[in-house]
Amino acid sequence: MIDLRSDTLSMPTKEMLESITIDKLGDAGRLDSYGRGEDRAVNELEDYSSNLLKKDRALFFSSGTLANNAALLTHCNAGDKVLIDEIIHIYKSEKFTFTSKGGNLTPLFYKLDENGTPSIESLREQLENNNVKLLIIENSHNFAGGTCITLEKLKDISDVAKAYNVKIHMDGARLFNAAESLNVKPWEIVKYVDSVMFCLSKGLGAPMGSLLLGDFKFIQKATEVKKMLGGNMRQAGVIASPGLYALKNNLKFLREDNENAKLFSKLLDNIKNVRVQKNVETNIVMLDVKDSGLSAEEYCSRLREKGLLIRPVLENKVRLVFYKDISREETEKAAKIILELDDEL
Ligand SMILES: *Cc1c(COP(=O)(O)O)cnc(C)c1O
């Protein structure tokens, strides 16, 4: 079975797990006045991350959702208006901060343009007409098909947000896939935002964990929010060490993942019954199955019978995600399976 449901399926390697060492472990939740815990592996990972992305400080979380939640609750108070797009992960999938059980934040929506990136006009219009507290962007954008926001566009977004005195949080779960695709350094991307979250557990292949980065004051506050949300961990070096290993060793796989996704979409050039996402930029490919005569669920179960596992994500859309454990051969095989089904429709 070729499993392209998500890059979270990427497996840690033996070397990665062997990077865990007992001597660095400590109580990561026992904080000093600076807000740092006693697990040296966690601290090392945080320092490495903040250096890599040229932000003041980084804070380690067990998941991206928790890090995003902490970020939003640090930037905002209940009732604040937060500007997002309708298919952004934080709203579409995580939801918590926008519910009455969670942060009670009020969502306002900006439009995505034909490239799957924020429309500047739409941003400006919303900022002009509302008292917005925070703007959230996602780079690469998962449900838009792994689309990337270029540095030029980021600058425009940052300029318009600054004009209205609004901070920006970036969901950069796949920040490094975006950097690879845009051929820029990751820090050049996050330079334009006040806070950013990235995942170790997606294409980087670590078992779990995410980092939240921002300036000193922001992370100091986020440290308190993290504790309130139950985010403090103890000997968290057991997950921080594989995470650091992943950052140091696995960035190089992301180029292949992006290339496999592009190859895959190219191999589907002559497909008849399904619309393939144009301009695949990173490791995600979306297929629109509306005209196939099958629902997204039916389409996926037909593929499953042929040995390809994928998932419906939005109405009529299915998503394929490439990651380090998927070879070029498997990529070609996956395209063959899709074309085989296409002939049967
Ligand atoms: C996976 C993902 C997250 C959340 O990360 P978890 O570690 O699964 O909680 C957030 N945003 C995007 C875009 C993601 O793909």
PDBQT file of the ligand as one rigid body, heavy atoms in Angstrom, charges set to zero:
ROOT
HETATM    1  C1  LIG A 401      -0.407  19.672  10.942  1.00  0.00    +0.000 C 
HETATM    2  C2  LIG A 401      -0.726  21.092  10.901  1.00  0.00    +0.000 A 
HETATM    3  C3  LIG A 401      -0.904  21.822  12.081  1.00  0.00    +0.000 A 
HETATM    4  C4  LIG A 401      -0.966  21.210  13.452  1.00  0.00    +0.000 C 
HETATM    5  O1  LIG A 401       0.061  20.402  13.828  1.00  0.00    +0.000 OA
HETATM    6  P1  LIG A 401      -0.208  19.178  14.835  1.00  0.00    +0.000 P 
HETATM    7  O2  LIG A 401       1.133  18.870  15.359  1.00  0.00    +0.000 OA
HETATM    8  O3  LIG A 401      -0.798  18.078  14.003  1.00  0.00    +0.000 OA
HETATM    9  O4  LIG A 401      -1.153  19.639  15.894  1.00  0.00    +0.000 OA
HETATM   10  C5  LIG A 401      -1.135  23.180  11.956  1.00  0.00    +0.000 A 
HETATM   11  N1  LIG A 401      -1.191  23.774  10.764  1.00  0.00    +0.000 NA
HETATM   12  C6  LIG A 401      -1.034  23.111   9.617  1.00  0.00    +0.000 A 
HETATM   13  C7  LIG A 401      -1.086  23.851   8.327  1.00  0.00    +0.000 C 
HETATM   14  C8  LIG A 401      -0.805  21.736   9.643  1.00  0.00    +0.000 A 
HETATM   15  O5  LIG A 401      -0.663  21.083   8.495  1.00  0.00    +0.000 OA
ENDROOT
TORSDOF 0
